[in-house]
Amino acid sequence: MDHRKGRGDVMATGSISLAQAMWRGFRGKCPNCGEGHMFGRFLKVADACDHCGEELFHQRADDFPAYLVMVVVGHLVVPAILAVETVYAPPVWLQLAVWLPVTLFASLALLQPTKGAIVGLQWQIGMHGFEASKLRREAGQLAPVLAKANARVA
């Protein structure tokens, strides 16, 4: 149940599934509330959610999102290149002119959502510094920032 009180909103913690946390992260939203922004810049995860105050600085996505993006884009682009080459046999310059930008844009488009999903995964299962957050969620307690905001409102 949500009790809306201005900036110090209380979010129902409930049970957030792994898929839901990863989907929220994929959309660039806080895995806890689904409303705040996860990223301060393109790939820089915010220290905390600007909506619910959930700490996000614990994340350790490192290079894993980039590896996943390379695997996905590679498995899409390479068969397409081979199919076009087999059927049409275009000149190399045309292949490069088409497939290099496609690869670049696909990689850049998937990088932030993939990193967000990985952070959502880490948050939901309590990896790295997210253990305290997971224990707090399981106990039905609010994020420290929300608890302080509610104390001021009351």
N, C-alpha and C positions, 0 to 999 in steps of 0.2 A: 504494500500500500504506500503510495507517495503522499507525503505531507509537504506541500509546497509552501516555503516561507522565504521567498525572495532569493538572494544570492546563496544562502546557506541551505539549499534544497537537500532533503533527505531522500536518498534513493533506496528503494527496496532492494536489499542485496540478494535475497532469494538464492536459488541455485542457478548459476549461469553455466550452461553446458560448454564443453570444449568447442563445439562447432559454432556456438553463438559468440564466444569470446574471440575466436579466430575470424569470424565474419565481421565483427565490429572492428577488429584490427585491420582487416583487409580494406574496409571502407575508410580507414584513417581515424576511427573514433576510439574513445576510451573503452577498453574491454569491460570495465566495471559498470559504467552507466550508459554507454552507447551514445552519448551526446557530446561530450567534450572532445577536443581535438587531441590526437595522439602526437602529431608532428608539429614542431615549431618551425622547421624549415624542411626542405625536400626529404632528407633522410635523417634529420636530427630529431630524435624522440624527445618530447617535452619532459621536463623533470617531474611534472605532476599534471593531472587532468585539470583543465581550466573550468570544469563544471562541477565535478564531485570531489576533487582534491586527491584522488587516488595517485599514489606515488608510482611513477613509471621509469624513474632513472635507473632502476635495478636491471633493466633489460641488458642482455648480452647476445644480441642477434649476430653481431660481427659479420662474417662473410657468408654465412649460411643462406640468406636471402639471395645474394648474387649467384651462388652456385645453383640454387633452385631455378632462378630465372634463366640461367644459361642452359640448363637441362631442358626446360620447357620450350624456350625459344628455339634452341637447336633441334629439338624433335619436331617442331613445326616447320621451320624454315628449310632445313636440309632436305627432307623429302619433297618439299615443294620445288626447290632448286633442281633436284634430280628429275622430277617429273617434267618440268618445263624443258630441261636440257634433252631429255629423251624424246619428247614429243615434237618440240620446235627447233631445237639446236640453234638458239640465238647466239650472236657474237658474245664474246666474253665481256666486252665493255658494257653491253646492254644488261647482262646478268648482274654485273657489279653495280651498275647505275640503279637497278631495281632492288636487289636483295640487300645491299649494304644499308640503305635508309630504312627498309622494312625491319631489318634486324635491330638497328639502333633504336628506332621508335618503339618497337615491341618490347625491347629490353628496358628502356626508360619507363614505359607505361606500366610494366609489371613490377618494377623494383620496389617502389614505395608500398603498394598493396601487399606484396609478399613479405616485406619487413614488418608491416603492421600485423599480418597474420601470425608471424613467428613470435612477435612480442605478445600477442593475445594468447598464444599457446603457452608461452613461458609464464604469463600471469595466471592463467587458469590452473595449471598444474603445480604452481608454486616453485618454479625453478629459480635458481640463483638467489637474489634478495627478495623474491616474492613470497617466501615461505610465511613470513609474518602476516602478509596481506591475506594469504589463503586461510591461515588459522583464524584470523579476524573475521573473514567472510563466513567460515564454517560455524563460528560462534554467534553469528548474527550481529556483529558489532559494526559500527560505522568507521569510515576512514578517519584518521586523526584530525584532519582539517575540518571535516563535517562535524565531528564531535565537539570541537572547539566552537564552531559557528553555531551549533544548536545550544550550547551552554550560554553563549552571548545573547541569543534570541529569547531564551527562556527566562 
